[in-house]
Amino acid sequence: MTARTLPTDRHHSGLSGWLRGRPGAIAAGGLVLLGFLMVAGVTIGTTAIGPGDTLAVVLHRLLGLDLGGSWTTATETIVWELRLPRVLTAAVVGAGLAVAGATFQGIVRNPLADPYVLGTSSGAALGAAIGILLPVSFVAIQIGIVNVLAFIGAVAAALLVFRLGGAGRAGGMTRLLLTGYAVGSILAAFLTMAMYVSGANLRAIFTFLLGGLAGASWDRLFLAAPLILGGCLAIGLRARAIDGLLLGDAAASHLGVDVKRERGILLVLASMTTAAAVAITGLIGFVGLVVPHVVRLLVGASARRVVPLSAIAGAILLTAADLVARMLGDLPVGVVMAMLGAPFFLVLLHQTRSGYEL
Amino acid sequence: MSSILAADGLTVAYGDRTIVNDVDLAIDARERIALVGPNGAGKSTLLRALTGVLRPRSGTVMLQGIPIEAVDSKTVARTIAVVPELSQLPFAMEVQEVVALGRLPHDPPLSGSRPADRDAVVAAMERVGVTHLAERDARRLSTGERQLVYVAIALAQAAPILVLDEPTAHLDIRHQVEIMQLLVDLNERDGRTIVAVLHDLALAAHFFPRVALMSAGRIVADGPPASTLDAGHIRGVFGVDPALVRLPVGAA
């Protein structure tokens, strides 16, 4: 080899270079920030409750400790029944959507993929609309029929797309994406029909489409969180397969990745995570598409870094957005996230000298 | 001497179309062999079967004396490194990140990369001479640079067998020679077994002591280039006037 003396690119100076080499430091910093946001999320609201009282209520309910604080029953209800499940739901759903987004982007090798590429959003929305329009109103294990049908709709849509799109086939990713689009369109047409005939229920359907955390409750969280967190964990443990796929199917198999099997498992895990998230919070966009890209800009494209850090960053983003949304009089969280998050993302894209063309 | 990689009666077919037909091929450790032949002769398919990612319809592939389907995929990947085709990366990635993907078969699944992995990546980049590109976006390299980087991925894999499919396609003459010299060096100095599909008969004849010629799914000649790339084979297999092909072995 002839020695070449091209100057080394130097875009890794300063803070970004330092961060890039230290994913552990980013994770630690992110967890501290998340903790801070969650405390703020419970403390701040239309009724201000001090951190001391908040902590006392939580300890009292969790451990039965009596720290001798003097809070009212109303305070206890606000902290324990309303804000705490809401904040935790925001963190869990944010983490789940970001991890699902990172997974879909990796396995379909498309930076524009988001958690809803396989039609899960339309399936969930249609399921929810049916739940809203049904004349019965039964409550299954303390969660509403809307949530149950939304989950079933999302899972059914994903399964249909797998089946029609040949999810296991090598190199069939374009076919899978187009199938997801087609199935999503059909379901969306039915959804539009449902909305057209919904009359007074239109607002309820519309609320689901906007997504939000107002409906958060312990029961919903307890049912969805194991699916979401379990899905995130299982995806994290398989992140090396996503890394192998960066170079394409053939290269991944030469690197010892069982492409068909791993991709099938990852598609199922990411779809399950997404379905559980939309079932309890409706359609929340942006976080699943953008968070993985922000993480890649910080630490590079290796999925073994991107997946865990996306979980933390997604939790931070949705918790923060919900906090701001509540302070602004309970705006839809998706609106806040897009209005605050998108400009931040644009600035980040602009500042990255290494270039990030799609 | 037992072969490091051997095909015995290997037949690969899609439906009723036979791509590779009853091929016997024994490759010894530290050998350097080029597979040549016209388009559609089955060279790439043979490579895919030899590397264990394609199941043959009949026949066996033995890797170090063991049927390759009985060897777990991670061990295969630690024994055979295949230089990836030049596909577009979905995300911006630094060259060193791309080369690090070659460590996948070695990584413990949970912990991140260990010092040994980082050393292997640095060594692989040095070996092919792309260290100065380490922090560049791999998607913004020239084709020649990219081919070298992709060879570095396979080197980071630290496998005794290195397999390449058309490593000089799309490269100018200087980069073609550079890649060939690198392969010779990896074979003679590091003792790696090299198996390469090549289109350029002159490169095969000049840089490879053994050339196997494929035609219509069969190996029709196998040996030193002077015998496999003689005038009769050039005319018979490629249907080209041998006088038009000037090979360093004097085939014309």
Interface residues (C-beta under 8 A of the other chain):
Chain A: M1 T2 A3 R4 T5 L6 P7 T8 D9 R10 H11 H12 P23 Q105 G106 R109 N110 P111 L237 R240 D243 G244 L246 L247 G248 A250 A251 S253 H254 L255 G256 V257 D258 R296 G300 A301 S302 R304 R305 S354 G355 Y356 E357
Chain B: R48 T51 V53 S73 K74 T75 V76 A77 R78 I80 A81 V82 P84 E85 S87 L89 P90 F91 A92 M93 E94 E97 V98 A100 L101 G102 L104 P105 D107 P109 L110 G112 V128 G129 H132 L133 A134 E135 R136 D137 R139 R140 I153 Q157 E178 L182
